[in-house]
Amino acid sequence: MDEIRRAGLAKMNEVYAWEMPNIEGDPYFDLTVDHLFGAIWTRPGLSMRDKRLMTLSVVTALGLQDLTEVQVNAALENEELTEDELKEMAVFLTHYVGFPLGSGLNGVVGRVAAKRRKAAEKGGGVDKKANVNDAVRMHTGRGLGDG
């Protein structure tokens, strides 16, 4: 694995609090890891929290609740934003993107927070590998172990 891939994969895992394995031979994965995470998310001009706020704003405005869920979970896991801050973000964004999209973020925050509380009550934490598998399936139509 070259240094660009190593840096991109490390940043991707930091951003999402995942344990993403290196996936060889997938041009889209290569672009995502090497460019988005290796070159863009590693830039020093903005904090991780700033980048998270912007990303959440964009995926909310586009109505991409599956990506919003990934971002909300990561923001909570990385302690970049609290549940209350995320709920306030939904209230604020509603006035710019409209009620359906703003309420979508609010609903995602509620679902993710409830799921995290339930896992904590059972004595477990976030299943980082399940989160990775869900994300890979969302983008490729198959999970990591699928043939």
Rosetta blueprint (number, residue, H / E / L):
1 M L
2 D L
3 E H
4 I H
5 R H
6 R H
7 A H
8 G H
9 L H
10 A H
11 K H
12 M H
13 N H
14 E H
15 V H
16 Y H
17 A L
18 W L
19 E L
20 M L
21 P L
22 N L
23 I L
24 E L
25 G L
26 D L
27 P H
28 Y H
29 F H
30 D H
31 L H
32 T H
33 V H
34 D H
35 H H
36 L H
37 F H
38 G H
39 A H
40 I H
41 W L
42 T L
43 R L
44 P L
45 G L
46 L L
47 S L
48 M H
49 R H
50 D H
51 K H
52 R H
53 L H
54 M H
55 T H
56 L H
57 S H
58 V H
59 V H
60 T H
61 A H
62 L L
63 G L
64 L L
65 Q H
66 D H
67 L H
68 T H
69 E H
70 V H
71 Q H
72 V H
73 N H
74 A H
75 A H
76 L H
77 E H
78 N L
79 E L
80 E L
81 L L
82 T L
83 E H
84 D H
85 E H
86 L H
87 K H
88 E H
89 M H
90 A H
91 V H
92 F H
93 L H
94 T H
95 H H
96 Y H
97 V H
98 G L
99 F H
100 P H
101 L H
102 G H
103 S H
104 G H
105 L H
106 N H
107 G H
108 V H
109 V H
110 G H
111 R H
112 V H
113 A H
114 A H
115 K H
116 R H
117 R H
118 K H
119 A H
120 A H
121 E H
122 K L
123 G L
124 G L
125 G L
126 V L
127 D L
128 K H
129 K H
130 A H
131 N H
132 V H
133 N H
134 D H
135 A H
136 V H
137 R H
138 M H
139 H H
140 T H
141 G L
142 R L
143 G L
144 L L
145 G L
146 D L
147 G L
